[in-house]
């Protein structure tokens, strides 16, 4: 096995075959259409959120700083995976180069770790807004928001860097068929012919940290928020307070539940068949739904979009 490891550095596999749903060819065209429509909607929705958050003076609060970064993350998520999936579904050769595969899972896991921390920062913002409203502007100042965002991006990069360093050292011994739609660390570990105990333990440890710790902080924040909201005398006030948090809670559920199922199960029980469809869910469905969840349930965002469209209409009418 040591000779395999040595030769791997000098002679890595040239390509990987991404099976996707090639065993169900009748599903490829419907899935291609669904992915294409979802990708277009994700691009339009997230670009719209970023645009109005940057241009509308009424959306300059910390909440919308975090939201614009979340939308940028979702744009990167879909662009990292979906174009490659569309190309493979429209081609008889469903391959990705070794370098392209490495770049894909590097960026994908960077974004995943970043989003975990960013969602926790958004929960902190909602906690301060509801539980400390008079001190909100003092506590959640712009510098703190920038520091939290920077911490999220740097933490996600550190998570990805560790996983990539361990994964690129794995020998595949001629096995180059990935039962997935795109390259992802668990699928790469499963494909290796070496002892992957270190990879499995490291992956489990990093995922536990990046999933369970932020999730615990989110749940703790919302526990304090629920207690504060229940003390509000007016039902209208309670409804408004819950309304500002419900969108974030729904986004958290869509992101964390598939991630927990995918990454926090024993390696022996990992099913590539189930894993690839769960990966499809959080790589395209969640990023597509996020902007619509925030738009449909947020009056400020809807108002900003109407003002932006009115402005564009006036410019086009000249």
N, C-alpha and C positions, 0 to 999 in steps of 0.2 A: 504493500500500500504506500510505503514511503516513495518508491519509484514512481508510482502514479501521481503522487503529490508533486514531485519534482518536475515530471514531464508536463504536468498541467499548466504550469506557469509559462512554458515555452510553446505549448501546442494546445491552446484552448479550443473548444468546439467553435466552428465557424458560424453555424446557424442552429437555432432551435425551431422545432415545429410546434406551433400552437394549435392544439386540436380543436378548441372551441366546441362547436356542435357539429363537427364534420361527420360524426356518427349519425346525425339526424339531418341530412341535407335538405329535407323538405322544410325545416325550420329556419334555414339561413336567410332566405329572402324576407320573411316577416320580421325576423330579428334585425336584419340590416335596416329595414324601414324604421323600426322602432328606435334603434340606436341613432340613426341619422336625424330623425325628428327630435329626439331627446337632446341630442348634441346641439342642434340649432336653438332649441328652447333654452338650454342651459347657457349658451353663449349670450343670447339676447337678454335673458333675465338677469344674469350676473353683471353683464356690462352696463345694463340700465341702473342697477343698484349702485355700482361704482360711480357712474356718471353723476347721478343725482346727489350722492353723498359728497362728491367733490365740488359740485357747482351750486347746489342750493344752500343759501346762507342759514336756513332753518334746520339743516341737518349737519351741524358742526359739533354736536355733542359727542362725548366719548362712545356712546352706544353705536353711533353711525361710523365712527372711526373703526371700531371693531368689526362692524357689519361689512364695511367695504373690504377689509382684509379677508374676511370669511368668503366674500364673493370672489375675490382674486384667487384664493385657495381653490375654490370650486372650479373656476375657469382652468386653472392649472391641472387639477385632477382629471377633468374630462379630456383636456388636450393631450395629456400624457398617455392616455390609454385608448380613447375612442377612435381617433383616426387610424391607428394601427389595426384595430378590430375591423373597421369598415373596409380597409384595404384587403385584409385577409379573407373576409367574407365574400368579397367580390373577385377573388382570385382562386385559382386551383392550387397554388403554392402558398400554403399558410405558414410562412416562415418569418422569423425575426433574427437579425444578426446577433452574435454574442455581445458586441458592443452596445447595440440598440437595446438588448434585453437588460444589460447592466445599468444603462442610463435610466431605463424605464422603472426598474424596481428601486433604484436610488432615489429618484424624484418622488415616486409614489409613497415611499415610506417616510421621506422627509416631510411631505405634505401631511401625511397621516399624523405624525407626532406633533407637528405644528398645530393642526386643528384641535387636537386634544387639549393643549394648553390654552389655545385661543378661546375655546368654548368655556373653559374655567374662568378666564379673564372676563368674559361677557357676563357670567353668573355673578362675579364680584361686582361688576358695574351695576347690575340690577339690584343686588343687595344694598349697596350704598345709596342708590337712587330711592329705594323704598324705605329702608330702615334708618337712613341718615340724610333725609332730604335737605335739611338746612345746611349741611356741611358738604353736600354733593360736589359743588363746584370747587371747593377747597381740596377735598380728598382726591377726586378723579380729575386732576388737572392734566393738561396736554402732555407734559413731560412724563408723568406716570403712565399714561396710556401708551406713549411711544416706547417706554421701557418694557411694559408688559408685552407689547407686540414683538419687540426685538427679542425678548426672552423666549417667546413662543417659537419664532423662526430659528433661533440658534439652538434651542433644545431639540427641535425636530431634526435639524441638520446633524446634531450629535448622535441622535438615535439612528439615523440613516447611515452615518459614517461607520459606526460600530458594526451594524448588520452587514454592510457592504464588504468591509474588510474581511469578515468571517466567511461570507458567502462566496467571494471570488476565489477563495482558496480551496473550495470543494472540487474534487475530481468527479467527472460524470461517466467515465469509462465507456464512452460511446453512446450513452443514453442521452438523446437529444429531443425527446418528445415530451412536451409539457401539456398535461391535461388541464388547460386553462385558456382563458381568452387573452391574457397578457401575462407578463413576467412579474412574479411576486415572490418574496422571500420564502414563505412556507412551501410553495410549489417547487422552488429550486432546491430546498433542503430535502424534500421528499424524493427528488430525482437523483440525488447524489448516491454514489456507491460506497462512500466512506462512512466512518463512524461520525455521526452528526450530533453526538451528545452535547458537545460544547455549544453548537449552533442552537439546538433546541432549548437548552437551559438559558442561554443569553437572550434568545428571542422571547421566551416566556418571562424572564425578568424585566426586560425593557418594556414589553407590552403591559405587564402588570403595573409598572410604574406609570407609564403614559396613559393607561386607560383607567385603572382603579383609583389612583391618587387624584387626578383631576375630577373624576366622577364623584368621589367622596366629597371633595370640596364643593362641587356643584350641588349635590344633595344637601350638604350642610347649609349652604347659602340659601337654598330654597326652603329649608326648614325654618330658618330665621325669618325669611320673607313671608311664609305662610302665617307664622305667629303674629307678625306685624300687621298683615292685611286683615286678619280676623279681629284685630282690635279696632279697626276703622268702623266708625258708627254707621256711616251712610252706605247703603247697598251700592249706590252708583260709584262711590269711591273705591269700594272693594272690587267691583267689576272692572274698573279702569286699571287698578293695580295688577289684578290677575291678567288682564288683557296684555299688559306690557311684557309679561313673563311667559305667556303661553306659547308664543312663537318660538322663543328660545328653547323651552322645554321640549317642544315637538322636534326641533332640529337636533337637540341632544339625543333624543330617543332614536331618531333615524340613523344617527351616526354611531352611537355607542352599542346599541343592541346587536347589529350585525358584527361589529368589531369584536365584541366579547365572545360571541359564538364562534367566530372565525379563528381567533388567536388564543383564547384562554381555554382551550380544550387539550387534553393529553395528545402528544404526537401519534400515539398508537391508534387513537380514535379519529384522527383527521381523515376526512373523506374528500378526495380531490373532486369528485363529482358534485358534491354539495358545495364545497369551497368555491368552485369556479362561479357558481350562480350567485352565491353570497357576495363574492368579489364584484360581480357585475352590478349588484344592487347598490353597493356603497360607492362604486366608481362612476356611475351614471345616474341612477335614480335619485339618490340623495342630493348631489349637486344640482340636478335639474329642479327638484322640488323646493330647495332652500329659498331662492329668491321669491318664488310665488307664495311661500308660507309667510315671509316677512312682508311682502307687498299686500296680500289680501287681508292681513290682520293688523296692518299698521296704517293709521290715517295719515301720519306725517309723510310716509313714503309715497302713499297714493297721491297725496296733495302735491308733493314734489314732482312726481311723474307727470301729473296733469299740467303743472306749470311749465315743465320742460317741453312737453308735446305742444302746448300752446305757443311757446316761444319759437319752436321749430316751424310750426304752422305759419306764424307771422313772417318769419324769415323767408319761407318758401313762397308766400303770397306776394312778396315784393317784386 
